Amino acid sequence: MGTDAHAHARVSKERNKYNELLSSVKRTERVSDIEIEEKLKKLRRLIVLYGIPTSPPNLRPLVWKLLLKVHDMSSHDFLRLVSRGRSPVADKIRNDASRTLKSDSDFQTCVGEQKLIRLLDAFAWRTEERGDGESLYVQGMNVLAAPFLYVQPTELEAFNCFARFIELTCPLYVLPTLEGVHRGLRLVDKCLQIVDAKLYSHLRRHNLTAEIYAFPCELVFHGAHTPLSLTPHTTLAAVLTLSACTPPLDQVLCLWDFLLAFGPHMNVLCVIAQVLLMRDDLLATSSPMKLLRMFPPLDAQPIISIAVTLVRDIPEDVSGGLEDTNLCS
């Protein structure tokens, strides 16, 4: 059997494993919470072992909704929010939407600016109606919304996935203070010191911590894939956007399969994995900041493999902080 035939057989086997599990979910009308969690556990195992196959095209959208537990979606509520038009933060949204994943032609063709604006305006209205006027929109939410709009077949599904993700999974990431992001940055330093003391010490000798080489740069939040002269301080961008700011988009989706399955806190280890993949170059240079300003193109599989390995190296007192929902919520 040739290489192509082997690859086709492997993909078919992976697809069948997903279809078998998802079919059992569809067949089950009444299941207990324990049974649901058991099926989700199996689903997460499939994701870490195989990733999510790109075919059939409805597989990833379905899996993401299952992982986020997005079931009942009201088109009436969504259309009502959309009908309210420009939100109080409309200018900020339009400014950021115009540069979101600008260099990704697939995203611009399939999603474009107007869908992103509609979703973010609707979410701002939803947030205001819930009484949180200070957190209608922060820069960076545009990049977090982009994968949902790209993956989900309808704006309704994308909106509900995004709302669920922001409100229940990582609300501190989108506070004006970026509290969750700064907690994540501190954990990047703490975990890097544990897993690679030599690299950590090298960066410290150059007065570099995650907070410093991620220190405020307005462009970081715009999510644009920009040239070096306009490049955001990438660690902050990677933590804030769960690595969605690092191209290519197809690899972002593979990484997000993993993050949605195991929690956004795992992005801390994924960011460290990206730094470790640059380890030799960082240790060899007297100007590591120049390298840290621009991560190389995302390659999800080695990043996930390293992150999973790192989990075993983190002691309980630190891993407890990593898994603490207060990191994100």
C-alpha positions as MATLAB code, in Angstrom:
seq = 'MGTDAHAHARVSKERNKYNELLSSVKRTERVSDIEIEEKLKKLRRLIVLYGIPTSPPNLRPLVWKLLLKVHDMSSHDFLRLVSRGRSPVADKIRNDASRTLKSDSDFQTCVGEQKLIRLLDAFAWRTEERGDGESLYVQGMNVLAAPFLYVQPTELEAFNCFARFIELTCPLYVLPTLEGVHRGLRLVDKCLQIVDAKLYSHLRRHNLTAEIYAFPCELVFHGAHTPLSLTPHTTLAAVLTLSACTPPLDQVLCLWDFLLAFGPHMNVLCVIAQVLLMRDDLLATSSPMKLLRMFPPLDAQPIISIAVTLVRDIPEDVSGGLEDTNLCS';
ca = [
       0.000    0.000    0.000;
       1.435    3.395   -1.038;
       1.944    6.409    1.181;
      -1.214    8.127   -0.079;
      -3.270    4.992    0.502;
      -1.906    4.668    4.045;
      -2.744    8.302    4.754;
      -6.247    7.883    3.338;
      -6.818    4.764    5.443;
      -5.602    6.551    8.570;
      -7.880    9.548    7.999;
     -10.830    7.239    7.318;
     -10.161    5.376   10.550;
     -10.007    8.626   12.537;
     -13.195    9.884   10.892;
     -14.977    6.642   11.711;
     -14.000    6.933   15.381;
     -15.579   10.389   15.510;
     -18.671    9.305   13.598;
     -19.175    6.342   15.914;
     -18.958    8.493   19.038;
     -21.075   11.341   17.666;
     -23.707    8.924   16.376;
     -24.065    7.507   19.876;
     -24.591   11.051   21.158;
     -27.314   11.713   18.599;
     -29.065    8.402   19.305;
     -29.242    9.096   23.024;
     -32.300   11.180   23.836;
     -31.996   11.127   27.609;
     -28.619   10.824   29.224;
     -27.341   11.659   32.674;
     -24.705   14.290   33.322;
     -22.279   11.473   34.103;
     -22.916    9.867   30.705;
     -22.491   13.195   28.941;
     -19.176   13.809   30.674;
     -18.026   10.299   29.792;
     -18.756   10.925   26.112;
     -16.989   14.287   26.278;
     -14.011   12.563   27.891;
     -13.845   10.145   24.945;
     -14.189   13.060   22.550;
     -11.293   14.888   24.197;
      -9.167   11.763   23.942;
      -9.862   11.543   20.209;
      -8.860   15.183   19.806;
      -5.529   14.856   21.596;
      -4.719   11.617   19.740;
      -5.861   12.488   16.236;
      -6.995   16.090   16.052;
     -10.274   16.755   14.246;
     -10.325   15.637   10.592;
     -11.181   18.372    8.107;
     -13.639   16.046    6.389;
     -16.579   15.947    6.639;
     -16.738   19.752    6.861;
     -19.521   19.690    9.463;
     -17.417   17.696   11.950;
     -15.400   20.513   13.537;
     -18.435   22.844   13.925;
     -20.355   20.051   15.646;
     -17.480   19.077   17.937;
     -16.877   22.685   18.970;
     -20.548   23.119   19.896;
     -20.475   19.897   21.913;
     -17.319   20.927   23.766;
     -18.808   24.326   24.574;
     -22.164   22.710   25.404;
     -23.973   24.993   22.989;
     -27.360   23.400   22.402;
     -30.336   25.739   22.445;
     -29.824   28.716   20.160;
     -32.467   31.406   19.817;
     -32.447   33.037   16.400;
     -35.014   35.519   17.731;
     -32.641   36.785   20.437;
     -29.721   37.031   18.033;
     -31.713   38.867   15.361;
     -33.090   41.227   17.989;
     -29.559   42.126   19.084;
     -28.410   42.546   15.490;
     -31.404   44.766   14.745;
     -30.192   47.235   17.377;
     -27.432   48.183   14.963;
     -24.351   50.107   16.004;
     -23.393   49.493   19.625;
     -21.905   52.107   21.986;
     -18.461   50.704   21.090;
     -19.111   50.547   17.350;
     -16.145   52.720   16.376;
     -13.680   50.544   18.307;
     -15.196   47.402   16.808;
     -14.997   48.719   13.249;
     -11.451   49.911   13.739;
     -10.337   46.456   14.888;
     -12.523   44.455   12.505;
     -10.955   46.190    9.524;
      -7.551   44.708   10.366;
      -8.489   41.307   11.802;
      -6.590   38.481   10.055;
      -6.183   40.885    7.148;
      -3.533   38.820    5.404;
      -5.590   35.603    5.507;
      -7.405   35.470    2.178;
      -9.582   32.498    3.187;
     -10.860   34.339    6.242;
     -11.505   37.503    4.268;
     -13.410   35.534    1.618;
     -15.425   33.293    3.952;
     -16.053   35.746    6.787;
     -15.019   39.274    6.007;
     -15.460   42.430    8.001;
     -19.244   42.822    8.152;
     -19.980   39.464    9.808;
     -17.383   40.187   12.458;
     -18.855   43.637   13.091;
     -22.378   42.221   13.411;
     -21.289   39.580   15.900;
     -19.291   41.989   18.060;
     -21.978   44.691   18.028;
     -24.595   42.094   18.988;
     -22.386   40.795   21.791;
     -21.825   44.342   23.076;
     -25.600   44.890   23.224;
     -26.020   41.537   24.985;
     -23.370   42.496   27.539;
     -24.995   45.874   28.169;
     -28.397   44.252   28.649;
     -26.839   42.006   31.272;
     -25.663   45.038   33.208;
     -21.937   44.969   32.484;
     -21.431   48.319   30.825;
     -17.669   48.399   31.445;
     -16.895   45.269   29.427;
     -18.871   45.811   26.228;
     -15.767   45.321   24.130;
     -12.011   45.160   24.557;
      -9.512   44.969   21.767;
      -8.606   41.348   21.209;
     -12.195   40.110   21.219;
     -12.151   40.592   17.451;
      -9.455   37.930   17.120;
     -11.205   35.574   19.559;
     -14.423   35.856   17.524;
     -12.729   35.196   14.189;
     -12.261   31.395   14.487;
     -15.899   30.888   15.489;
     -17.131   32.823   12.453;
     -14.761   30.901   10.203;
     -15.689   27.462   11.542;
     -19.408   27.670   12.239;
     -21.760   27.518    9.233;
     -24.017   30.356   10.422;
     -23.599   33.640   12.265;
     -26.146   32.417   14.827;
     -23.987   29.413   15.720;
     -20.802   31.488   15.745;
     -22.401   34.084   18.029;
     -23.627   31.498   20.525;
     -20.277   29.698   20.599;
     -18.426   32.990   21.071;
     -20.810   34.171   23.804;
     -20.533   30.867   25.659;
     -16.764   30.891   25.319;
     -16.312   34.465   26.567;
     -18.912   34.486   29.331;
     -18.238   31.080   30.867;
     -14.736   30.096   29.823;
     -12.525   33.178   29.947;
     -14.386   36.297   31.133;
     -11.310   37.751   32.854;
      -9.480   37.752   29.528;
     -11.830   40.425   28.218;
     -12.010   42.730   31.225;
     -10.642   46.225   30.533;
      -7.864   45.442   33.039;
      -6.991   42.197   31.186;
      -6.697   40.578   34.608;
      -6.843   37.028   33.289;
      -4.215   37.789   30.654;
      -1.754   39.152   33.204;
      -2.312   36.123   35.434;
      -1.569   33.974   32.419;
       1.634   35.885   31.701;
       2.844   35.365   35.259;
       2.173   31.648   34.863;
       4.155   31.621   31.613;
       7.184   32.815   33.594;
       6.608   30.450   36.500;
       6.120   27.384   34.307;
       9.024   28.247   31.998;
      11.325   28.482   35.020;
      10.237   24.982   36.047;
      10.477   23.248   32.679;
      13.582   25.009   31.326;
      15.599   26.822   33.979;
      18.458   27.505   31.556;
      16.272   29.290   29.029;
      14.411   31.141   31.770;
      17.701   32.343   33.291;
      18.963   33.431   29.865;
      15.875   35.562   29.350;
      16.106   36.955   32.872;
      19.743   37.945   32.282;
      18.402   40.106   29.489;
      15.762   41.492   31.873;
      13.002   39.678   30.025;
       9.893   38.326   31.676;
       6.632   37.610   29.907;
       5.212   40.864   31.273;
       8.198   42.847   29.968;
       8.558   41.396   26.494;
       4.796   41.558   26.296;
       4.637   45.068   27.711;
       1.810   47.207   26.375;
       1.813   47.758   22.682;
      -1.456   49.002   21.326;
      -1.112   47.004   18.136;
      -1.088   43.732   20.049;
      -4.827   43.777   20.351;
      -5.594   44.385   16.714;
      -4.850   40.813   15.714;
      -3.423   41.819   12.361;
      -0.680   39.638   10.914;
       1.655   42.594   10.547;
       5.266   42.987    9.406;
       8.032   43.234   11.985;
       7.977   47.021   12.172;
       4.380   46.850   13.400;
       4.582   43.536   15.167;
       2.868   43.195   18.560;
       4.776   41.872   21.550;
       3.859   38.356   20.716;
       3.616   36.666   24.108;
       0.899   39.055   25.276;
      -0.848   38.651   21.933;
      -0.589   34.864   22.129;
      -1.959   34.784   25.682;
      -4.691   37.350   25.031;
      -5.959   35.767   21.809;
      -5.260   32.120   22.725;
      -2.656   32.088   19.947;
      -5.236   33.041   17.301;
      -3.049   36.000   16.297;
      -0.289   33.712   14.995;
      -0.813   32.485   11.418;
      -1.665   30.279    9.605;
      -5.365   30.042   10.400;
      -5.702   26.328    9.650;
      -3.154   25.628   12.394;
      -4.941   28.013   14.768;
      -8.069   25.893   14.317;
      -6.152   22.701   15.132;
      -4.744   24.324   18.265;
      -8.193   25.558   19.247;
      -9.577   22.026   18.897;
      -7.202   21.181   21.738;
      -7.881   24.338   23.794;
     -11.656   23.973   23.576;
     -11.309   20.342   24.617;
      -9.023   20.878   27.610;
      -9.556   24.501   28.576;
      -8.055   27.869   27.620;
      -5.655   27.663   30.580;
      -3.712   25.127   28.498;
      -2.758   28.004   26.219;
      -0.192   29.007   28.863;
       1.655   25.761   28.148;
       1.082   26.143   24.406;
       2.752   29.563   24.527;
       5.669   28.039   26.445;
       5.836   25.285   23.827;
       6.199   27.930   21.118;
       9.025   29.552   23.088;
      10.721   26.160   23.564;
      10.574   25.548   19.818;
      12.702   28.708   19.499;
      15.018   27.597   22.316;
      18.269   27.115   20.393;
      17.937   30.439   18.603;
      17.029   32.246   21.825;
      20.022   30.820   23.703;
      22.345   31.658   20.820;
      21.418   35.322   20.560;
      22.352   38.278   22.715;
      19.101   39.977   21.672;
      16.324   37.463   22.434;
      13.731   40.241   22.460;
      14.035   40.523   18.683;
      13.009   36.880   18.305;
      10.256   37.074   20.903;
       8.613   39.929   19.041;
       7.582   37.542   16.276;
       6.738   33.894   16.811;
       7.345   31.628   13.805;
       4.311   30.323   11.880;
       2.098   28.159   14.047;
       2.502   24.385   13.797;
      -0.179   22.973   16.057;
       0.824   19.327   16.428;
       4.300   19.761   17.954;
       2.969   22.572   20.152;
       0.190   20.329   21.467;
       2.590   17.415   21.960;
       4.992   19.579   23.965;
       2.162   21.121   26.007;
       0.802   17.689   26.934;
       4.287   16.601   27.993;
       4.793   19.756   30.048;
       1.679   19.047   32.109;
       3.505   16.135   33.719;
       6.468   18.354   34.638;
       4.478   21.008   36.482;
       4.247   20.370   40.266;
       0.831   20.311   41.887;
       1.158   23.655   43.632;
       1.697   25.336   40.250;
      -0.600   23.143   38.169;
      -3.360   23.998   40.618;
      -2.901   27.635   39.674;
      -2.764   26.699   36.007;
      -6.046   24.831   36.199;
      -7.687   27.326   38.563;
     -10.746   28.735   36.838;
      -9.831   32.087   38.387;
      -7.100   32.297   35.762;
      -9.845   32.878   33.252;
     -12.972   33.552   35.246;
];
